[in-house]
């Protein structure tokens, strides 16, 4: 039977007790993590969000009550802190224990559907169904707590640097471009819908028009798109915008912010038992940023060297262009790609020259997943002998020149892709990451940041049959390139920048268009008629008539940043109540059907799908 807390107040958290508290009378409240009866002595591990402390009791009535405690029951214990006879160095409170005077069972637990402890081998869908139990595990709690501390560090930094925390609405008008909107029907405007924001982009630009020259927000955003390990239908951005600012201002402010995060997180991580190697990696990143800043790389250089605009710089396995060397080599795969306007590039997998053919074929399958038709390969044994899928078509001189260009040495494996720029980058970029992982080249406790700059303004969409904005339609073009927007739009660069960490884009931003003529032209290039532009963005274009300042901004994906800083493999580990791959909530059983009355009030009707009718 549950007991009341009446007259009882918690004095301390379990994990915060130390040897300095010996002799102190305490009242602790938490959950029974473990109960062990050792024949006349009962040991109870009491857990709260700060950690575990051992309760030790022996005797008659009190002992019997403790001995019958069920795991995960919520209890309150009053007692005295004393030194443990056998210290536990693995436990933060391992020097002490609590001898109880009284026990109250505040809420007795049924048998949990899985053990509530770290290291369990329980299906994720079951843990997500009972997420409130899963969240009691110290590993998950430490990640959620660290995320909260990250937000506090960010808020403190932004406030010190003159930014105002301003909320923008979650019920807005639907806008084109980008992912699908989540729509919300309006009861008072039948047949009309709000959209949940994919980002506060237009609203924060309007705040710049309003004179709030430094804005930030921890903003909830919503995108109806397919999920991956690092995506959710609802997510959180650290959003910011600055007036009268250029790219250097934005990069400078955010370089300092990242340095501060890397300096202030390690002591918190030590408090919550994170891996020491991970903590050392973050400390090293803080030192590197303080001494050298964060490297910058143009989009073109990133694509050419790493096949990706979010390169993982924790290991060096560059892509090399050998198009000029093989253009007249006689190997039809190479020459055919070049004659079609493509290219030939390769990777030197150092030390993998002895890889058996079956494993080389597996590497080929990786490349094919990303559009490549296959891989040409050349392996060099330790004794200098060679095997290859293509060198029989090349002269000895041409083969030697190719090996030299790839910096090939005895024991190396050279892999080549021949296709369009897009396919070669995608396939070799993915192959580089695969080899880096398989060959153990990646230090998973290292943190390598890089700024990627000078993105293309536009990218061609075969599906849409038109140019699309690579970032969004409000990105300022490079002033030198803008004159070619009509005759060569694909080569116009943007004043855009991304911040990348360990091969993950953690934030992106740009200088915004603040001139009406450029904004109207940009929308025209994207296929908007003047009428449609006015319908969708009239409020923004109207605001630009009243002295809009030059402005720029950036937004971080907070979930992704927290995932990387905590060493997690999925953003689900740093979100309290995440969705699964089909965007459903297994705990709340959402989305769900609603009753007919609600639909009627919203002037909506549901048509059954063909599958339902069958």
Buried (B, 14 or more C-beta within 10 A) or exposed (E): EEBEEEEBEBEBBBBBBEEEBEEBEBBBBBBBBBBEBEEEBBBBBBBBBBBBBBBBBEEEEBBEBBBEBBBBBBBBBBBBBBEBEEEBEEBBBBBBBBEBEEBBBBEBBEEBEBBBBEEEEEEEEEBBBBBEBBBBBBBBBBBBBBBEBBBEBBBEBBEEBEBEEBEBEBEBBBBEBBEEBBEBBBEEEEEEBBBBBBBBBBBBBBBBBEEBBBBBBBBEBBBBBEBEEBBBBBBBBBBBBBBEBEBEEBBEBBBBBBBBBBBBBBEBBEBBBBEEEBBEBBBBBBEBBEEEBBEEBBBBBBBBBBBBBBBBBBBEBBBBBBBEBBEEBEBEBBBEBBEEEBBBBBBBBBBBBEBEEEEBEEBBEBBEEBBBBBBBBBBBEEEEEBBBBBBEBBEEEBBEBBBEBBEBBEBBBBBBBBBBBBBBBBBBBBBBBBBBEBBEBBEEBBBBBBBBBBBBBBEEEEEEEEBBBBBBBBBBBBEEBBEBBEEEBEEBBBBBBBBBBBBBBBBBBBBBBBEBEBBBBBBBBBBBEEEEBBEBBEEBBEBBEEEBBBBBBBBBBBBBBBBBBBBBEBBBBBBEBBBBEEBBBBBEEEEEEEEEEEBEEBEEEEEEEEEEEE
